[in-house]
């Protein structure tokens, strides 16, 4: 059979002829590259349902492979290996191992939603990309992403106290992602942000008097107190436990559907 996307086919499976005549018709040139017939047996017949169980992947079965998603994709314009059409094709065929070959670039989706807006079958390819990312993470095929680590810390505080403490969220996030708060304060973006929040540039431009007059006091003081006395929603203990049980139940239902 003829094949256009040669980069998606193993080199050993391609047959190229300098001159090719089929049934008396000269198909040399663009059509002279063929793909060997193959029979696929290592597929997961339920993989499509697995991805459909994730938020965003519900409509993956609707795809009819028109290619509009890839053609409009922001990332495909930069990297032609980023191919949503192909990955959706693999999902519907249940070819997990082929899909995992691209585990390092599926994460490059920037959620511009051009693919979702142009899709004629409402597949919502952007949502499918996110569903694939979460599936790979849940199955241990990729490391837990920083955004997931942040969500976990944020959620933990909501469960425990019904409110979050900003400094604790950031500090624990940095710890779990292996970032040094000291280094970020000394030479990184965190130090620059804090300096600008506290109007430190005024020291050099307007002098000490103006700096002290305009320096915020209430905000930093309040943040300092909250680091010691954690904010908590009144009578939250029972509510937090009910919410935690509900989330666990939803996770179990997700696994059941998968």
Long-range contacts (C-beta under 8 A, 24 or more apart in sequence): 1-34, 1-35, 1-37, 2-31, 2-33, 2-34, 2-35, 3-33, 3-34, 3-35, 5-83, 5-86, 6-33, 7-80, 7-81, 8-83, 8-86, 9-35, 13-38, 40-93, 40-95, 42-95, 42-97, 43-93, 43-94, 43-95, 43-96, 44-94, 44-96, 45-94, 46-94, 46-258, 47-91, 47-94, 47-95, 47-96, 48-91, 48-92, 48-94, 49-257, 49-258, 50-135, 50-258, 51-91, 51-128, 51-131, 51-132, 51-135, 52-257, 53-254, 53-257, 53-258, 54-130, 54-131, 54-134, 54-135, 54-254, 55-127, 55-130, 55-131, 56-124, 56-126, 56-127, 56-128, 56-129, 56-130, 56-131, 57-91, 57-127, 57-128, 57-130, 57-131, 57-132, 58-124, 58-127, 59-121, 59-122, 59-123, 59-124, 59-127, 59-128, 60-88, 60-91, 60-92, 60-123, 60-128, 60-131, 61-92, 62-121, 62-122, 62-123, 63-88, 63-89, 63-92, 63-121, 63-123, 64-121, 65-89, 66-120, 66-121, 68-115, 68-118, 68-119, 68-120, 69-115, 69-118, 69-119, 69-123, 69-125, 70-115, 72-114, 72-115, 72-117, 72-118, 73-114, 73-115, 74-110, 74-112, 74-114, 75-108, 75-109, 75-110, 79-105, 79-108, 81-105, 82-106, 82-108, 82-109, 84-109, 84-115, 84-125, 84-128, 84-129, 85-125, 87-128, 87-129, 87-132, 88-123, 88-125, 88-128, 91-128, 91-132, 99-132, 100-136, 100-141, 103-136, 103-141, 103-142, 104-142, 106-132, 106-133, 106-136, 107-133, 107-142, 107-145, 109-133, 146-173, 146-177, 149-173, 149-176, 149-177, 155-247, 158-240, 158-243, 159-240, 159-243, 159-244, 160-240, 161-230, 161-231, 161-232, 161-233, 161-236, 161-240, 162-232, 162-233, 162-236, 162-239, 162-240, 163-231, 163-232, 163-233, 164-231, 165-226, 165-227, 165-230, 165-231, 166-223, 166-226, 167-223, 167-226, 167-227, 168-227, 168-230
